[in-house]
Amino acid sequence: MYLERLRGHWTRLLREMANEPLIFDLKTGKTFGGRLDYFEGGNLVVLYSCKRLHVRKSRWIDSDRRIEDGYARFWLSEIMEIFHLPEEQRESITELEDVLQIHIDPYFKPMMGIYCDWDGKKKHRPECDSRLHEALASIKICHFISSSKQDERRARQFDDSFSYVRRRLIRYGAAIP
Protein backbone atom coordinates (compact mmCIF):
# COMPACT_ATOMS: atom_id res chain seq x y z
CA MET A 1 0.00 0.00 0.00
CA TYR A 2 1.69 3.18 -1.16
CA LEU A 3 0.88 6.84 -0.98
CA GLU A 4 0.70 8.70 -4.28
CA ARG A 5 2.48 11.87 -5.28
CA LEU A 6 0.09 14.71 -5.94
CA ARG A 7 0.26 15.21 -9.69
CA GLY A 8 -1.13 18.09 -11.66
CA HIS A 9 -1.70 21.71 -10.82
CA TRP A 10 -1.26 21.81 -7.02
CA THR A 11 -3.22 25.01 -6.49
CA ARG A 12 -6.34 23.56 -8.12
CA LEU A 13 -6.03 20.14 -6.45
CA LEU A 14 -5.35 21.45 -2.94
CA ARG A 15 -8.53 23.55 -3.00
CA GLU A 16 -10.53 20.32 -3.31
CA MET A 17 -8.70 18.33 -0.59
CA ALA A 18 -9.87 19.94 2.68
CA ASN A 19 -9.43 17.69 5.74
CA GLU A 20 -7.45 15.13 3.73
CA PRO A 21 -4.24 13.74 5.28
CA LEU A 22 -1.20 15.03 3.37
CA ILE A 23 2.55 14.59 3.68
CA PHE A 24 4.97 17.28 2.51
CA ASP A 25 8.61 16.75 1.61
CA LEU A 26 10.21 20.16 1.83
CA LYS A 27 13.18 21.38 -0.19
CA THR A 28 15.12 21.58 3.09
CA GLY A 29 14.87 17.79 3.45
CA LYS A 30 12.34 17.80 6.28
CA THR A 31 9.04 15.92 6.09
CA PHE A 32 5.76 17.04 7.65
CA GLY A 33 2.34 15.41 7.74
CA GLY A 34 -1.10 16.56 8.81
CA ARG A 35 -4.62 17.26 7.66
CA LEU A 36 -5.22 20.06 5.19
CA ASP A 37 -7.16 22.86 6.85
CA TYR A 38 -7.24 25.23 3.92
CA PHE A 39 -5.28 26.53 0.99
CA GLU A 40 -4.94 30.28 1.18
CA GLY A 41 -4.17 32.85 -1.47
CA GLY A 42 -2.80 30.41 -4.00
CA ASN A 43 0.50 29.92 -2.20
CA LEU A 44 0.00 29.21 1.53
CA VAL A 45 -0.94 25.71 2.71
CA VAL A 46 -2.29 25.34 6.27
CA LEU A 47 -2.26 22.00 8.13
CA TYR A 48 -3.73 21.00 11.46
CA SER A 49 -2.57 18.06 13.64
CA CYS A 50 0.83 18.60 12.05
CA LYS A 51 3.67 16.15 12.79
CA ARG A 52 7.32 16.13 11.71
CA LEU A 53 9.18 12.99 10.68
CA HIS A 54 12.18 12.30 12.90
CA VAL A 55 14.34 10.59 10.29
CA ARG A 56 16.86 8.87 12.58
CA LYS A 57 14.18 7.38 14.83
CA SER A 58 11.72 6.72 11.97
CA ARG A 59 8.77 8.10 13.88
CA TRP A 60 6.49 11.10 13.82
CA ILE A 61 6.87 13.77 16.49
CA ASP A 62 4.92 16.94 17.24
CA SER A 63 5.84 19.77 14.90
CA ASP A 64 7.04 23.14 16.08
CA ARG A 65 6.99 24.70 12.64
CA ARG A 66 5.13 28.01 12.39
CA ILE A 67 2.41 26.76 14.68
CA GLU A 68 -0.12 29.43 15.43
CA ASP A 69 -3.37 28.42 17.09
CA GLY A 70 -2.58 24.76 16.35
CA TYR A 71 -2.04 25.28 12.61
CA ALA A 72 1.19 24.86 10.65
CA ARG A 73 1.73 27.04 7.58
CA PHE A 74 3.83 26.20 4.53
CA TRP A 75 4.60 28.27 1.47
CA LEU A 76 3.92 26.34 -1.71
CA SER A 77 7.34 27.40 -3.05
CA GLU A 78 9.16 25.51 -0.24
CA ILE A 79 7.35 22.19 -0.85
CA MET A 80 9.14 19.71 -3.08
CA GLU A 81 6.62 16.80 -3.05
CA ILE A 82 3.11 16.26 -1.70
CA PHE A 83 1.89 12.74 -0.93
CA HIS A 84 -1.74 11.72 -0.41
CA LEU A 85 -3.93 8.63 -0.27
CA PRO A 86 -5.24 7.29 -3.56
CA GLU A 87 -8.92 8.02 -4.21
CA GLU A 88 -10.01 4.39 -3.65
CA GLN A 89 -8.44 4.23 -0.16
CA ARG A 90 -9.73 7.53 1.27
CA GLU A 91 -12.96 5.98 2.52
CA SER A 92 -11.34 3.01 4.26
CA ILE A 93 -8.30 4.73 5.82
CA THR A 94 -9.49 7.70 7.80
CA GLU A 95 -6.98 8.00 10.64
CA LEU A 96 -4.09 10.45 10.18
CA GLU A 97 -1.80 8.19 12.23
CA ASP A 98 -2.34 5.34 9.78
CA VAL A 99 -1.44 7.54 6.80
CA LEU A 100 1.69 8.79 8.57
CA GLN A 101 2.72 5.21 9.39
CA ILE A 102 2.18 4.14 5.77
CA HIS A 103 4.64 6.84 4.74
CA ILE A 104 7.29 5.30 7.03
CA ASP A 105 6.38 1.66 6.31
CA PRO A 106 4.62 1.07 2.97
CA TYR A 107 3.73 -2.50 4.05
CA PHE A 108 1.85 -1.34 7.15
CA LYS A 109 -1.73 -2.59 7.22
CA PRO A 110 -4.04 -0.33 9.21
CA MET A 111 -6.64 -1.93 11.44
CA MET A 112 -9.96 -1.61 9.66
CA GLY A 113 -13.36 -2.29 11.05
CA ILE A 114 -15.42 -4.96 9.35
CA TYR A 115 -19.04 -5.95 9.33
CA CYS A 116 -19.85 -9.57 10.14
CA ASP A 117 -23.39 -10.81 10.63
CA TRP A 118 -22.35 -14.07 12.30
CA ASP A 119 -24.96 -15.27 14.76
CA GLY A 120 -23.57 -18.68 15.68
CA LYS A 121 -25.26 -20.43 12.76
CA LYS A 122 -23.86 -18.75 9.64
CA LYS A 123 -20.20 -18.66 8.63
CA HIS A 124 -18.02 -15.65 9.35
CA ARG A 125 -17.12 -13.34 6.49
CA PRO A 126 -13.69 -14.05 4.99
CA GLU A 127 -12.20 -10.79 6.31
CA CYS A 128 -13.53 -11.37 9.84
CA ASP A 129 -11.15 -12.51 12.56
CA SER A 130 -13.50 -15.29 13.64
CA ARG A 131 -11.52 -16.25 16.73
CA LEU A 132 -11.58 -12.70 18.09
CA HIS A 133 -15.24 -12.29 17.16
CA GLU A 134 -16.25 -15.50 18.96
CA ALA A 135 -14.08 -14.67 21.99
CA LEU A 136 -15.79 -11.28 22.37
CA ALA A 137 -19.22 -12.91 21.99
CA SER A 138 -18.30 -15.53 24.59
CA ILE A 139 -17.18 -12.87 27.07
CA LYS A 140 -20.43 -10.98 26.53
CA ILE A 141 -22.52 -14.13 27.11
CA CYS A 142 -20.54 -15.21 30.20
CA HIS A 143 -20.81 -11.72 31.65
CA PHE A 144 -24.59 -12.01 31.92
CA ILE A 145 -24.49 -15.36 33.72
CA SER A 146 -23.96 -14.96 37.45
CA SER A 147 -20.81 -16.57 38.81
CA SER A 148 -22.79 -18.94 41.04
CA LYS A 149 -24.51 -20.45 37.99
CA GLN A 150 -21.38 -20.78 35.86
CA ASP A 151 -20.33 -24.31 35.39
CA GLU A 152 -16.74 -25.36 34.92
CA ARG A 153 -16.98 -25.42 31.11
CA ARG A 154 -18.31 -21.86 30.92
CA ALA A 155 -15.66 -20.63 33.34
CA ARG A 156 -12.91 -22.22 31.20
CA GLN A 157 -14.45 -20.77 28.03
CA PHE A 158 -14.56 -17.31 29.61
CA ASP A 159 -10.92 -17.56 30.77
CA ASP A 160 -9.74 -18.73 27.34
CA SER A 161 -11.70 -16.01 25.57
CA PHE A 162 -10.55 -13.30 27.95
CA SER A 163 -6.93 -14.33 27.64
CA TYR A 164 -7.15 -14.36 23.80
CA VAL A 165 -8.70 -10.87 23.73
CA ARG A 166 -6.06 -9.64 26.20
CA ARG A 167 -3.20 -11.02 24.05
CA ARG A 168 -4.77 -9.46 20.98
CA LEU A 169 -5.08 -6.06 22.66
CA ILE A 170 -1.46 -6.13 23.78
CA ARG A 171 -0.24 -7.31 20.36
CA TYR A 172 -2.03 -4.58 18.40
CA GLY A 173 -1.64 -1.73 20.84
CA ALA A 174 -5.21 -1.87 22.16
CA ALA A 175 -6.81 -1.29 18.75
CA ILE A 176 -9.81 -3.47 17.98
CA PRO A 177 -11.07 -3.46 14.40
CYANA upper distance limits for C-alpha pairs under 8 A (distance plus 0.5 A):
  1 MET  CA    102 ILE  CA      7.93
  1 MET  CA    106 PRO  CA      6.09
  1 MET  CA    107 TYR  CA      6.55
  1 MET  CA    108 PHE  CA      8.01
  1 MET  CA    109 LYS  CA      8.36
  2 TYR  CA     85 LEU  CA      8.38
  2 TYR  CA    102 ILE  CA      7.51
  2 TYR  CA    103 HIS  CA      8.04
  2 TYR  CA    106 PRO  CA      5.98
  2 TYR  CA    107 TYR  CA      8.47
  3 LEU  CA     83 PHE  CA      6.48
  3 LEU  CA     84 HIS  CA      6.06
  3 LEU  CA     85 LEU  CA      5.68
  3 LEU  CA     86 PRO  CA      7.16
  3 LEU  CA    102 ILE  CA      7.89
  3 LEU  CA    103 HIS  CA      7.35
  3 LEU  CA    106 PRO  CA      8.43
  4 GLU  CA     83 PHE  CA      5.88
  4 GLU  CA     84 HIS  CA      5.97
  4 GLU  CA     85 LEU  CA      6.63
  4 GLU  CA     86 PRO  CA      6.65
  5 ARG  CA     81 GLU  CA      7.31
  5 ARG  CA     82 ILE  CA      6.19
  5 ARG  CA     83 PHE  CA      4.98
  5 ARG  CA     84 HIS  CA      6.94
  6 LEU  CA     10 TRP  CA      7.81
  6 LEU  CA     81 GLU  CA      7.94
  6 LEU  CA     82 ILE  CA      5.93
  6 LEU  CA     83 PHE  CA      6.18
  6 LEU  CA     84 HIS  CA      7.04
  8 GLY  CA     13 LEU  CA      7.94
  9 HIS  CA     13 LEU  CA      6.84
 10 TRP  CA     14 LEU  CA      6.29
 11 THR  CA     15 ARG  CA      7.02
 11 THR  CA     39 PHE  CA      8.40
 11 THR  CA     42 GLY  CA      6.45
 11 THR  CA     43 ASN  CA      8.01
 12 ARG  CA     16 GLU  CA      7.66
 13 LEU  CA     17 MET  CA      7.19
 14 LEU  CA     18 ALA  CA      7.87
 14 LEU  CA     39 PHE  CA      6.92
 15 ARG  CA     38 TYR  CA      7.74
 15 ARG  CA     39 PHE  CA      6.45
 17 MET  CA     36 LEU  CA      7.46
 18 ALA  CA     35 ARG  CA      8.22
 18 ALA  CA     36 LEU  CA      5.78
 18 ALA  CA     37 ASP  CA      6.27
 18 ALA  CA     38 TYR  CA      6.53
 19 ASN  CA     35 ARG  CA      5.69
 19 ASN  CA     36 LEU  CA      5.36
 19 ASN  CA     37 ASP  CA      6.26
 20 GLU  CA     35 ARG  CA      5.78
 20 GLU  CA     36 LEU  CA      6.10
 20 GLU  CA     84 HIS  CA      8.34
 21 PRO  CA     33 GLY  CA      7.72
 21 PRO  CA     34 GLY  CA      6.00
 21 PRO  CA     35 ARG  CA      4.77
 21 PRO  CA     36 LEU  CA      6.89
 21 PRO  CA     84 HIS  CA      7.04
 21 PRO  CA     85 LEU  CA      8.04
 21 PRO  CA     96 LEU  CA      6.41
 21 PRO  CA     99 VAL  CA      7.47
 22 LEU  CA     33 GLY  CA      6.14
 22 LEU  CA     34 GLY  CA      6.16
 22 LEU  CA     35 ARG  CA      6.42
 22 LEU  CA     36 LEU  CA      7.19
 22 LEU  CA     82 ILE  CA      7.27
 22 LEU  CA     83 PHE  CA      6.27
 22 LEU  CA     84 HIS  CA      5.56
 22 LEU  CA     85 LEU  CA      8.35
 23 ILE  CA     31 THR  CA      7.55
 23 ILE  CA     32 PHE  CA      6.16
 23 ILE  CA     33 GLY  CA      4.65
 23 ILE  CA     34 GLY  CA      7.10
 23 ILE  CA     82 ILE  CA      6.17
 23 ILE  CA     83 PHE  CA      5.51
 23 ILE  CA     84 HIS  CA      7.08
 23 ILE  CA    100 LEU  CA      8.14
 24 PHE  CA     31 THR  CA      6.09
 24 PHE  CA     32 PHE  CA      5.70
 24 PHE  CA     33 GLY  CA      6.64
 24 PHE  CA     79 ILE  CA      6.91
 24 PHE  CA     80 MET  CA      7.89
 24 PHE  CA     81 GLU  CA      6.33
 24 PHE  CA     82 ILE  CA      5.22
 24 PHE  CA     83 PHE  CA      6.97
 25 ASP  CA     29 GLY  CA      7.10
 25 ASP  CA     30 LYS  CA      6.56
 25 ASP  CA     31 THR  CA      5.08
 25 ASP  CA     32 PHE  CA      7.19
 25 ASP  CA     79 ILE  CA      6.60
 25 ASP  CA     80 MET  CA      6.07
 25 ASP  CA     81 GLU  CA      5.57
 25 ASP  CA     82 ILE  CA      6.95
 26 LEU  CA     30 LYS  CA      5.96
 26 LEU  CA     31 THR  CA      6.63
 26 LEU  CA     32 PHE  CA      8.46
 26 LEU  CA     78 GLU  CA      6.33
 26 LEU  CA     79 ILE  CA      4.92
 26 LEU  CA     80 MET  CA      5.55
 26 LEU  CA     81 GLU  CA      7.44
 27 LYS  CA     78 GLU  CA      6.26
 27 LYS  CA     79 ILE  CA      6.42
 27 LYS  CA     80 MET  CA      5.74
 28 THR  CA     78 GLU  CA      8.38
 30 LYS  CA     52 ARG  CA      8.08
 30 LYS  CA     53 LEU  CA      7.75
 31 THR  CA     52 ARG  CA      6.38
 31 THR  CA     53 LEU  CA      5.95
 32 PHE  CA     50 CYS  CA      7.29
 32 PHE  CA     51 LYS  CA      6.12
 32 PHE  CA     52 ARG  CA      4.95
 32 PHE  CA     53 LEU  CA      6.61
 32 PHE  CA     63 SER  CA      8.25
 33 GLY  CA     50 CYS  CA      6.07
 33 GLY  CA     51 LYS  CA      5.78
 33 GLY  CA     52 ARG  CA      6.91
 33 GLY  CA     53 LEU  CA      8.33
 33 GLY  CA    100 LEU  CA      7.21
 34 GLY  CA     47 LEU  CA      6.10
 34 GLY  CA     48 TYR  CA      6.30
 34 GLY  CA     49 SER  CA      5.76
 34 GLY  CA     50 CYS  CA      4.78
 34 GLY  CA     51 LYS  CA      6.73
 34 GLY  CA     96 LEU  CA      7.44
 35 ARG  CA     47 LEU  CA      5.82
 35 ARG  CA     48 TYR  CA      5.91
 35 ARG  CA     49 SER  CA      6.87
 35 ARG  CA     50 CYS  CA      7.63
 35 ARG  CA     96 LEU  CA      7.78
 36 LEU  CA     45 VAL  CA      8.02
 36 LEU  CA     46 VAL  CA      6.64
 36 LEU  CA     47 LEU  CA      5.10
 36 LEU  CA     48 TYR  CA      7.02
 37 ASP  CA     45 VAL  CA      8.50
 37 ASP  CA     46 VAL  CA      6.00
 37 ASP  CA     47 LEU  CA      5.63
 37 ASP  CA     48 TYR  CA      6.54
 38 TYR  CA     45 VAL  CA      6.94
 38 TYR  CA     46 VAL  CA      5.98
 38 TYR  CA     47 LEU  CA      7.78
 39 PHE  CA     43 ASN  CA      7.92
 39 PHE  CA     44 LEU  CA      6.44
 39 PHE  CA     45 VAL  CA      5.24
 39 PHE  CA     46 VAL  CA      6.68
 40 GLU  CA     44 LEU  CA      5.57
 40 GLU  CA     45 VAL  CA      6.76
 40 GLU  CA     46 VAL  CA      8.07
 43 ASN  CA     75 TRP  CA      6.24
 43 ASN  CA     76 LEU  CA      5.47
 43 ASN  CA     77 SER  CA      7.84
 44 LEU  CA     73 ARG  CA      7.16
 44 LEU  CA     74 PHE  CA      6.23
 44 LEU  CA     75 TRP  CA      5.20
 44 LEU  CA     76 LEU  CA      6.35
 45 VAL  CA     73 ARG  CA      6.21
 45 VAL  CA     74 PHE  CA      5.63
 45 VAL  CA     75 TRP  CA      6.73
 45 VAL  CA     76 LEU  CA      7.10
 46 VAL  CA     71 TYR  CA      6.85
 46 VAL  CA     72 ALA  CA      6.12
 46 VAL  CA     73 ARG  CA      5.06
 46 VAL  CA     74 PHE  CA      6.92
 47 LEU  CA     71 TYR  CA      6.06
 47 LEU  CA     72 ALA  CA      5.65
 47 LEU  CA     73 ARG  CA      6.96
 48 TYR  CA     70 GLY  CA      6.77
 48 TYR  CA     71 TYR  CA      5.24
 48 TYR  CA     72 ALA  CA      6.80
 49 SER  CA     70 GLY  CA      7.72
 49 SER  CA     71 TYR  CA      7.81
 50 CYS  CA     62 ASP  CA      7.31
 50 CYS  CA     63 SER  CA      6.38
 50 CYS  CA     71 TYR  CA      7.79
 50 CYS  CA     72 ALA  CA      6.93
 51 LYS  CA     60 TRP  CA      6.37
 51 LYS  CA     61 ILE  CA      5.94
 51 LYS  CA     62 ASP  CA      5.19
 51 LYS  CA     63 SER  CA      5.22
 52 ARG  CA     60 TRP  CA      6.02
 52 ARG  CA     61 ILE  CA      5.85
 52 ARG  CA     62 ASP  CA      6.58
 52 ARG  CA     63 SER  CA      5.57
 53 LEU  CA     58 SER  CA      7.39
 53 LEU  CA     59 ARG  CA      6.36
 53 LEU  CA     60 TRP  CA      5.04
 53 LEU  CA     61 ILE  CA      6.80
 54 HIS  CA     58 SER  CA      6.18
 54 HIS  CA     59 ARG  CA      6.00
 54 HIS  CA     60 TRP  CA      6.39
 54 HIS  CA     61 ILE  CA      7.08
 55 VAL  CA     59 ARG  CA      7.58
 58 SER  CA    104 ILE  CA      7.28
 59 ARG  CA    104 ILE  CA      8.05
 60 TRP  CA    100 LEU  CA      7.98
 63 SER  CA     67 ILE  CA      8.28
 65 ARG  CA     72 ALA  CA      6.63
 65 ARG  CA     73 ARG  CA      8.16
 66 ARG  CA     71 TYR  CA      8.18
 66 ARG  CA     72 ALA  CA      5.83
 66 ARG  CA     73 ARG  CA      6.46
 67 ILE  CA     71 TYR  CA      5.63
 67 ILE  CA     72 ALA  CA      5.12
 67 ILE  CA     73 ARG  CA      7.63
 68 GLU  CA     72 ALA  CA      7.25
 74 PHE  CA     78 GLU  CA      7.69
 74 PHE  CA     79 ILE  CA      8.08
 75 TRP  CA     79 ILE  CA      7.56
 85 LEU  CA     89 GLN  CA      6.80
 85 LEU  CA     90 ARG  CA      6.59
 85 LEU  CA     99 VAL  CA      8.07
 86 PRO  CA     90 ARG  CA      7.09
 89 GLN  CA     93 ILE  CA      6.51
 90 ARG  CA     94 THR  CA      7.04
 92 SER  CA    112 MET  CA      7.74
 93 ILE  CA     98 ASP  CA      7.68
 93 ILE  CA     99 VAL  CA      7.98
 93 ILE  CA    110 PRO  CA      7.94
 93 ILE  CA    112 MET  CA      8.10
 94 THR  CA     98 ASP  CA      8.29
 95 GLU  CA     99 VAL  CA      7.26
 96 LEU  CA    100 LEU  CA      6.73
 97 GLU  CA    101 GLN  CA      6.62
 98 ASP  CA    102 ILE  CA      6.65
 98 ASP  CA    110 PRO  CA      6.44
 99 VAL  CA    103 HIS  CA      6.96
100 LEU  CA    104 ILE  CA      7.27
101 GLN  CA    105 ASP  CA      6.46
101 GLN  CA    106 PRO  CA      8.37
101 GLN  CA    108 PHE  CA      7.47
102 ILE  CA    106 PRO  CA      5.32
102 ILE  CA    107 TYR  CA      7.53
102 ILE  CA    108 PHE  CA      6.16
102 ILE  CA    109 LYS  CA      8.42
111 MET  CA    175 ALA  CA      7.84
111 MET  CA    176 ILE  CA      7.93
111 MET  CA    177 PRO  CA      6.05
112 MET  CA    177 PRO  CA      5.71
113 GLY  CA    176 ILE  CA      8.38
113 GLY  CA    177 PRO  CA      4.72
114 ILE  CA    127 GLU  CA      7.82
114 ILE  CA    128 CYS  CA      7.20
114 ILE  CA    177 PRO  CA      7.34
115 TYR  CA    128 CYS  CA      8.24
116 CYS  CA    124 HIS  CA      6.90
116 CYS  CA    125 ARG  CA      6.41
116 CYS  CA    128 CYS  CA      7.09
117 ASP  CA    124 HIS  CA      7.85
117 ASP  CA    125 ARG  CA      8.42
118 TRP  CA    122 LYS  CA      6.09
118 TRP  CA    123 LYS  CA      6.76
118 TRP  CA    124 HIS  CA      5.97
118 TRP  CA    125 ARG  CA      8.35
124 HIS  CA    128 CYS  CA      6.73
124 HIS  CA    130 SER  CA      6.74
128 CYS  CA    133 HIS  CA      8.08
129 ASP  CA    133 HIS  CA      6.67
130 SER  CA    134 GLU  CA      6.50
131 ARG  CA    135 ALA  CA      6.56
132 LEU  CA    136 LEU  CA      6.67
132 LEU  CA    164 TYR  CA      7.92
132 LEU  CA    165 VAL  CA      7.09
133 HIS  CA    137 ALA  CA      6.79
134 GLU  CA    138 SER  CA      6.49
135 ALA  CA    139 ILE  CA      6.72
135 ALA  CA    160 ASP  CA      8.49
135 ALA  CA    161 SER  CA      5.00
135 ALA  CA    162 PHE  CA      7.55
135 ALA  CA    164 TYR  CA      7.67
135 ALA  CA    165 VAL  CA      7.31
136 LEU  CA    140 LYS  CA      6.74
136 LEU  CA    161 SER  CA      7.52
136 LEU  CA    162 PHE  CA      8.42
136 LEU  CA    165 VAL  CA      7.73
137 ALA  CA    141 ILE  CA      6.72
138 SER  CA    142 CYS  CA      6.54
138 SER  CA    157 GLN  CA      7.86
138 SER  CA    158 PHE  CA      7.01
138 SER  CA    161 SER  CA      7.19
139 ILE  CA    143 HIS  CA      6.45
139 ILE  CA    158 PHE  CA      6.26
139 ILE  CA    161 SER  CA      7.00
139 ILE  CA    162 PHE  CA      7.20
140 LYS  CA    144 PHE  CA      7.39
141 ILE  CA    145 ILE  CA      7.50
142 CYS  CA    150 GLN  CA      8.48
142 CYS  CA    154 ARG  CA      7.55
142 CYS  CA    155 ALA  CA      8.45
142 CYS  CA    158 PHE  CA      6.87
145 ILE  CA    149 LYS  CA      7.15
145 ILE  CA    150 GLN  CA      7.10
146 SER  CA    150 GLN  CA      7.06
150 GLN  CA    154 ARG  CA      6.41
150 GLN  CA    155 ALA  CA      6.75
151 ASP  CA    155 ALA  CA      6.80
152 GLU  CA    156 ARG  CA      6.69
153 ARG  CA    157 GLN  CA      6.63
154 ARG  CA    158 PHE  CA      6.54
155 ALA  CA    159 ASP  CA      6.70
156 ARG  CA    160 ASP  CA      6.60
157 GLN  CA    161 SER  CA      6.52
158 PHE  CA    162 PHE  CA      6.42
159 ASP  CA    163 SER  CA      6.52
160 ASP  CA    164 TYR  CA      6.69
161 SER  CA    165 VAL  CA      6.73
162 PHE  CA    166 ARG  CA      6.55
163 SER  CA    167 ARG  CA      6.64
164 TYR  CA    168 ARG  CA      6.63
165 VAL  CA    169 LEU  CA      6.62
166 ARG  CA    170 ILE  CA      6.77
167 ARG  CA    171 ARG  CA      6.51
168 ARG  CA    172 TYR  CA      6.66
168 ARG  CA    174 ALA  CA      8.20
169 LEU  CA    173 GLY  CA      6.32
169 LEU  CA    174 ALA  CA      4.72
169 LEU  CA    175 ALA  CA      6.91
169 LEU  CA    176 ILE  CA      7.64
170 ILE  CA    174 ALA  CA      6.40
172 TYR  CA    176 ILE  CA      8.37
